[in-house]
Amino acid sequence: MIAELSQLTGRDRAEFPQRAREILSEILHNYEDFNVSTIDKFNLRLIRSFHRDLNLPQEFEVVMNESEIMEKVVDAILVKVGMPEHAALTKLVENYTKKNLEEEINWNFRNQLISFCSILSKERYYGLVKLLLDSDFDETNLLQAKSQQKSLLTLLQSKANEVYQMFFEAGLSVETLPQKGKTQKAFEKLNNVETWPAELVTPLIVTTFRNGKYDTVFSRALLEKFEDLLGFFNEYKETYFKLAYFQETFYNLALLQYVAKEMHQIRTEEQFVRISEFNALISNLVQHQHAPFIYERLGNRLHHFLLDEFQDTSRLQWLNLIPLVQESLSKGNRNLIVGDAKQSIYRFNNGLAEQFVALPEIYNPENNSEIAEKSAYFAQEGAVEVMAENYRSGSKIVEFNNLLFETLRPIM
């Protein structure tokens, strides 16, 4: 290790033991200036510093086991079912139960609802959840969705049956058909469309049609009807499945609003903060503040940052740290970010591969002008250094890993 450090830095090998002793002594004698922390713990310090701005009590409990809290919230909601003052909730739960019984699903949807409501704890769904909580989930909308979906399926079946009838009445010999039996089977299936299929006919049949190979076999009327059928199917396929998903999740989405309100009430009464709320709570406050104001609240100042395992850093966590890192760079201080983008495929702690790959620029899919300005500064000040040595894995593992990703690179 010392030999490699010597080659990398150009320093004499004999210097390193002495420099290591000096650095250790500096750390031990100035330990208040050396801060090792998880991002969650650092965020907790920020939240406690800004508790008044966040309308939080000075002393609050941090909840780590979020599933336990979610069960408590759902149970508190279900207890209200049947009470006169909660008629809307009661009706919603009754209809949800009827729906499950009609579809031969377990009528007790408690566990299903608890699982669904876990999206309240997932950072990548925050924007969607905010939109859902502001939406109106009237059961009239559910009936309209069912009606619209049924109409689309009926129209598809009608068009498919019409194409089948024209094909059948043409009396075409299998031997004269392009793709022969495959074409025959594809058009016969059009007479039996019970549900909206993932594909109406196989890609081979579509390609054969697009290449004009049916032009000399089918009548002009049949070709036009088949073109119309394919166009209708492709145009409304996404709409149909969106309507199906809306119906499938309607009651969970509607009850999500009750869960969010109950969660807020219980949190206020019991004075706790879920750990998944940390990043969202401070983001609006910190991201638009200058570093001196943040440090004034924290009570100390950080000059250098070393962010390890950056692939496990969520987008909000990184955006919350940017004002501090930017201030450090502006003072001419050095900072270091370390990680492995390939490990972020696991999405541990809401990590994003795109965020890591974008460094030293800031990942900005929304094209936010403020972030873009900071990103340009980071790109100017930062540099990427790819580590060529791996000290933790055997050579065979490293070689396999590199070969796998090099092979997959063209299709990823």
N, C-alpha and C positions, 0 to 999 in steps of 0.2 A: 504494500500500500504506500509506504514512504517513498519507494523508488518511483512509483507512478506519479505521486504528488510532486516530487522533485522535478520530474520530466515535464509535468503540466505547468508548473509555476516558474521553473527556471531557478529555483532556490537550491542551495546545498542541502544534502540529506541530513547533515548534522544539525541544521537549524530547527528541524521540525519538533523534536522532543522538547527543546527549550521553549519554542513558541507555544507549544501545546500547554506547558506548565504555566506560562504567563497568561494565556487566555483563560485557563481554568481559574487561576488566582483572581483575575479581573471579574469573572462571573460570580465567584463566591463572595468577593468583597463588595460587589455592587449588584447584589442579587435583586434589588428592587427595580433595576433597569433591565432585568432579563426575565421575560414573561413567556412561559410556555402554557398554552391553553388550547382547548378545542374551540371551534368557531361557535358552537352552541353556548359554551361557558362565557365566551367573550360577549356574545349577544345578550346573555342573561345580565351581564354587567351593564350593558347599554340600556336594557329595558328597565332595570332598577334605577338607572340614572334619569331616565325619561318617564318614570312612572306617572307623574302628574300629567304630562302631555298626553299620555295614553289612557288617562282615566282609570288607572289601576291603583289598588291600595298599596301602601308602602311595603307591607309584608304580604306576600302571596306565595302560594305553594306551586311548585313546578310539577306537573303531572307527566310521568314518563309512560305509564301504561294507559294508552289512549283507548284501547278496546274496552277496558273496564268502565271508563267514563261513558263511552258510547252506549254500552249496554244499560247503564244507569239512566241515560237520557231517554233512550227508546222505551224503557220500562215506565218512566215517568209520564210519557205521552200516552202509552196504552192504558194506564190507570185512569185517564180522563175519559176514555171511551164510554159512552152511555150516559154521561152527565148532561143535564139539560143545557148548561152554559157552553157545552162543546159539541153542539149539534152538527156543525160542518165537519169536524174531525170524525165524529161517530159515523156519519154517512160515508165518508171517504174510506174508513176502515172496513165497514160492512161491504161496500162494493168491491174493495180489494179482495176480501175473503171470498165473495161470490165468484169473482173472476178466477181465482185459483181453484175453486171447486169445479167450475165449468171446464177448466183446462186440465183437470185431474192432477193438479199440483197440490202439495201440502198446504192446507188452508192456513196454517200457522206461519205467517211470513216474518216473524220476529227476527230470526237469524238472517234471512234474506235482506231485510231492511238494515240491520246492523252492518252487514257486509257492504251494502251499497253506500251507506253513509260514510264509509271510510274515506270517500273522496274529499270530505271536508278537511282531512288531515294531509292531503297530497298537494304539494306545492304546484305541480304542473296543471292542476285543475282549478286553481284559485280564480282565474279570470272567468272560466265557465261557470263555476259555482256562484260567483257574484251575479252573473247574468241570470242564472236559474232562480236565485232567491228573489230577483226583481220581476220574475215572470208570473203570469196569472194562469194557474192550472185549474181551469174550469172544466168540469166533466163534459160540458157541451163540446169542447175541443176534442175530447176523446171520441165522442160519437161521430163528429165530423171526420176525424182521421179514419175511423173504421169505415164510414160510408165512402170516403174518397178512395181508400185502398180497395174496397170491394168493387167499386166502379172501374178502377184501372184493370183489375184482374178480369172482370167480365168482358171488358173491351178487348183485352189481349186474347182471351179465349175465343171471342167472336171472330177476330181477325185471323187467328191461327186456324180455326175451323174452316173459314172461308178459303184460305190457301189450300188446306188439305182437300176440300171438296173439289176445287178446280184441278188440283193435281190428280186426284182419283178419277175424275170424269174425263181427263185427257187420255186415259187408258194407255200410258206410256210403258213400253217394254223395259224391263230392268237392263237388258243388254244395250239399249240405246242411251241409257243415262250415264253422264259423267259420274265417276265414283260408284257406279252401278248400285249394289245393294246398300251401300252407305247412304246414298241419296234417298233410296226407297224408304229405309228405316227412319231417316231424319224427317221426311214429310209425313210419314204415318204417325209419328209421335205428336205431330201438331194437332191431331184429333183428340188428344188425351192430355191437355194441359190443365191439371187440377190446381196447382199452386204456381206462383211466379218462379220460374226456374233460374238458376245461376247463369245458365246459357240456354238460349232457345234452340239453337242448332249448333253443331260442333264447329270449331274454327275452320276445319277443312271444308265444310259445306259453304261457309261464308266466303272463304278465299276462292273457291270454285265459282261461286256466283259473281264475285267482284271481278274475276278475271274474264268474265263473259262466256264461260264454257257452257252455260245453260241457254245462251241466246238462240242457238239453232235448234234446241230441243223443246223449250217451253214456249207457250204462246206469249204474245206481248202483254196480254191482260194478266197472265199468271206472274210474269216477271215484275210487273208494276205492283201487284198485290203483295208479292213476297218482299219487294223493296219497301213498301209501306209498312209491312209487319216488322221487319228488322229495324226500321227507323223508329217506330213506336216503341218497340221493346228497349232499344238503347236510350231513347229520350227519357223514358219514365222508370227505368230500372232503379236508379238511385232514389227517386222519389218514393217508389213503392217500399223499398227496404227502410227508408227513413221513417215512413209512416208506421211500418211494422215495429221498428225499434221504439218509436214514440209510444205506441200502445203498450209495448212490453214493459217500459220503464215509467209509464205515466204515474202510477200510484206511488212508486218510490220517489219520483221527482216531486210530486205534490207533498208527500210527507217529509221530504227533505227540508222544506220551509219550516215545518213544525219542529223538526229536530234542531235546526239552527237557532230558532228562537228559544227553545227549551235549554239548549246548550249555553246560550248567553245568560239566561236567568240563573241556571245552576252555577255557572262560573262566577257570577256576581255574588251570589249568596255564600258560596263556599270559598271564594277568593283564591282561585287557582288559575294557572295559565298552562295550556297544553304545550309541550315542547315543539310541536309542529307549527305553532302560532308565532314562534319567536321571530322568524325572518319577515313574515308579513307585517307583524306589529310595528317593527322599527323601520321598515323599508321606506315608507312615505315620509318619515321624519328625517332619517339619516341621509338618504340619497340626495336630497336637495339642500343639505346643510354644508357649511364649510368646516374643515377639520378643526380649526381652533375652538369653535363652539362645542363640537363633540368632545374634544379633549378637556374642555373646561368642565363639562358634566362628569366625565370619567374620573377626573382628578389627577391624571398623569398623562404623559405624552409618549408616544411610540415613534421612534426614528427609523427603524428598519423592520421589514416584515419578511418572514420566511413562511410561505404557505406550502405545507407538505400534503401529499395525497390529493392534489388539486382536482383530480378526476372525480372525487367524491364530494366536491363542493357544488352546492346547488346554485342556480342562477341568482336567486335573491340574496344568498349569502355573499356571492361575489360582488353584486351591485352595491350591497351595503358596505363592503370594505373599500370600494373604489375611491371614495373621497379621502380616506386616510392614506391609501397607497399613493394617490395622486399628489397629496401634500408632501409625502416623503420624497417622491421623485423631484418635486419642484425645489426642494432644499438640497438637491444633489446627493441624496442618500441612495444607497444600493438596496435592492430588494430581490428576493428569489422566490420563484414559484416552481415547484417540483411535482411531477406526476407522470402518469402513463395513460394516454388517451384511450388505448385499447381496453383498459380495465373499466372504463365508464360505460361499456355496453351493458353492464349489470344494473345501471341506473341506481346504484346504492346511494342513499341520501339524496336522491333526485339529481345526481350528477349528470352532466351533459357532455358527450364527446365533442359536439360542435363548439362548445364554449372553450374547451381546452385547445382544440385545433386552431381556433381563431387567434390565440395568443401570438404576439403581444397585443394585438388589437382586442377590442371588447366585442363579444358576440352580441349582435344587434339586429335580430330578424325583423323587428318592428320599424327599423330605420328611424329611431328616435334621434332628433337633432342634437339634444344635449349629450346623449351617449356617444353619438358619432364624433362630436368635438373632443370628448375625452379619449375616445378610441384612437383618434389621429395622434394625440399627444403620447399615448402609450406606445403606439407603433413607432414613433420617432425616438422615444427614449429606450425602448426595450429591444431585446434580441433573443432569438431562439437557439438553444444549443442542444443538439441531440446527443444523448449519452451512448457511447459506442460499447461500453463495458457493462456487463451484468454480473454482480457479485453474489446474487442470491439463488440462481438457478443453474442446473447442469447444462453443459454445452449442447447436449442432444435436445433438451427441452427448448432452449433458445433457438436452435436451428429449425426445429419443427414449427415453432411459433412464427418465426420470420418467413418461412416458406409458405405457411398457410395464408398469412395476410398478404404476401406478395402475389400469391395465386388468386386470392379473392378480390384484390384491389380493383381490377377492371370492371367488376360487376357490383361493387359496393357503392 
